[in-house]
Amino acid sequence: MSQKKLGIPGNTTVIYVGKARYRSLAAHAREIGYLSNADIKATTFLHYLIDEFADKAHTKLLDELKNKIKTQEED
């Protein structure tokens, strides 16, 4: 688990995620909060996702984009 404290913002910058993604984040946060009897907000859940999975997502997206470019060059 991340060593950072969840839900405590540093220098806040706004990033638009869209209504559907926000609803998904909020639904997960509500369920986690309900099942754990903790106050979990959508922001807390998003921070957790970034802290725990950003490096893996970075690598996967980079590989996918490189493969896409390579495939386009071969066509």
N, C-alpha and C positions, 0 to 999 in steps of 0.2 A: 504494500500500500504506500501511497505517496507520503512523504514526510511533511508536506505543506499542510497547513490547516485549511480545511475546506470551507468555502463560503466567505472567507475574509479577503475582500478585494484590496489590491495594491493600487496602482495607478490605473484607474478604470478607463477603458476605451470601448466604445460601442461597436458591435458587429451584428449586422442584421442576419438572422437565420431563417426568417420567413415564418409564416403562421403555422404551417404543417409541422415543421421541425420543432418549433416552440411547443406546440401541443404535445408532440411526442416526448420532449424533455419533461414537460410539466406532468404528463401522465406517469412517466417512470418515477419522477420525484414523489408524486402523491402516493403511489403504491409502495415505494420504499419507506416513506414516512409512516404510512399506515401499518405496514408489517413490522417495522422496527420501533414504532412508537417514538419516533424522533422527528424533529422539525427539519425536513429536507425541502429545499427549494429547487426550482429548475436550474438556477445558476449554480448551485452546489453540485448537482448531478453533472452539468456540463463541465465544470472545473475538474471533477473527478475523471470524466472521460478524457479530457485533454491531458491531465497529469499522468494518467495510467497508460494511454494508448496512442499518444501523438507520435512517438518515435516509430512504432510499428506501422501506423497509417502513412507516415512520411515515406518510409521505405517501400511500402506496397504501391502507393500512388506514383512514386518516382519510377518504379519498375514497370508499372502499367503504361505510363506515358512514354518511356523509352521503347517498350515493345510496340506501341502504337506507331511511333515515328519510324521504327525499323521496318515494320510491316508496310507502311505507306511508301517507304523508299524502295522496297522490293517490288512493288506493283508497277 
